[in-house]
């Protein structure tokens, strides 16, 4: 059986924190973290931005139109500018 020895103290503490939080051994925690990082970087898991945006638009519908016109006076009112 191979062993894992982490020489860097900060990395060791991070591995111990993850192991404790997940109820794993330190080796299993490192394996989990490395597996997730490699999966995250895998090109097959990346989705095109258009696909992500289309999904967002489907789940976050815009409100109903108000019928108001966003003209110069509207934008001026946002800046508390008076009509001159």
C-alpha angles and dihedrals in degrees: 000000000000120000132213120223118182112201097184108086096208091051090047091053091048090051090049092049093051092045091051094046093050099036092243137130115262090251092052090048092053090047090050093049094047092047092051092047092050091047090049091054095045111113092222090066095053116095125205113260091239090058092049092048093048090053090048092050091050093053098037107048120193119247123259116282113266096207090232119131120231096219132150094281090053093053091043089054090056088060094041091244119158123227110260 
